[in-house]
Amino acid sequence: MLDSKKCLEIYEFCQQQYKKLEKKNGLYSPKHDKIVMELAAKEFQMSDAIINKAFDLAAQTLSKNNRAKSEKIIRNKLIGKMI
């Protein structure tokens, strides 16, 4: 089961990978999405589906709230749920 901190950790890892790829290629490409998710799945030893769900949940929450609130919101959404 994922917790709020793990979701944010996955999100931050992915963001770092996006920045590396953008710097290397000079711009964002939709191809980066698959590469980043595969790298995260390998790094965290989780399936692509779980990585995608964790990333999306953190991204949606962070877009609306600051980090402290985000952890609480993610934790509340994950209570009793297996991702």
C-alpha positions, 0 to 999 in steps of 0.5 A: 500500500502506498502512503502519501509520502511515497506518492510525493517521493515518486512524483519528485523522482519523476519530475527530476527525470523529466528535467534531465530528459528535457535538458538532454533533448532540449524540450519535452516530448510525449515519449518522455512520459513512458521513459520516466514511468519506466525509470520510476517503476524500476527505481521503486520496484512497482508496476507502471500502473501503481507509479502512474496512479501515485504520480497522478494523485500527487500531481493533482493534489499538489496543483491545488494545495501546498505540500503539507496539505497534500500529504494529508489529503493523499493519506486520507484518499489512500486510507483503506485503499490498495493502489 
